[in-house]
Amino acid sequence: MEPISLGDPDEILRFLSDISLRGTGVTTENLMEYVLDQGFTEPTYLTAKGEDPNAFYRGKPNAWAVYQIREWKRVLTISGGPGKERRSQITETP
C-alpha cells in the first residue's frame, strides 16, 4: 500500500472504519472503534505506511502496517508487519 496522510477528522474516522487488524497482538474488526476506545475522539492527523498481510482495508489483505493517529498533543501508534506482533503505544508530544 502507498503511504497515506489525512488531516480531516471525519475523513480519518471514515478511513479507520474500513481497517481491520488480525494476527497477534492488537487486533480489531474496526480500527475506528479501537481508536475511539483509546480516547481519540477527534483525531487531527493520520499517517499510514508499510504493508501487513494481517491488516485488511475494505476486506482486502495487505493494508498498512503502521498507523499514527494524532489528537492535539497525543499520538497513538499502532505498528505491525509480516511476522511481527502488532503493538499499540500512546505518547504525549511537547
ChimeraX attribute file (.defattr): number of C-alpha atoms within 10 A of each C-alpha:
attribute: neighborCount
match mode: 1-to-1
recipient: residues
	/A:1	13
	/A:2	9
	/A:3	12
	/A:4	12
	/A:5	14
	/A:6	16
	/A:7	14
	/A:8	14
	/A:9	16
	/A:10	13
	/A:11	15
	/A:12	20
	/A:13	20
	/A:14	13
	/A:15	16
	/A:16	20
	/A:17	18
	/A:18	16
	/A:19	21
	/A:20	22
	/A:21	24
	/A:22	16
	/A:23	18
	/A:24	13
	/A:25	14
	/A:26	15
	/A:27	17
	/A:28	15
	/A:29	15
	/A:30	15
	/A:31	19
	/A:32	21
	/A:33	15
	/A:34	17
	/A:35	19
	/A:36	13
	/A:37	10
	/A:38	11
	/A:39	12
	/A:40	20
	/A:41	14
	/A:42	17
	/A:43	24
	/A:44	18
	/A:45	18
	/A:46	24
	/A:47	17
	/A:48	21
	/A:49	17
	/A:50	18
	/A:51	20
	/A:52	24
	/A:53	18
	/A:54	23
	/A:55	26
	/A:56	21
	/A:57	17
	/A:58	11
	/A:59	11
	/A:60	13
	/A:61	17
	/A:62	17
	/A:63	24
	/A:64	26
	/A:65	23
	/A:66	21
	/A:67	22
	/A:68	18
	/A:69	25
	/A:70	22
	/A:71	17
	/A:72	13
	/A:73	10
	/A:74	16
	/A:75	20
	/A:76	21
	/A:77	18
	/A:78	18
	/A:79	22
	/A:80	25
	/A:81	19
	/A:82	15
	/A:83	11
	/A:84	14
	/A:85	13
	/A:86	22
	/A:87	14
	/A:88	14
	/A:89	10
	/A:90	14
	/A:91	11
	/A:92	11
	/A:93	9
	/A:94	5
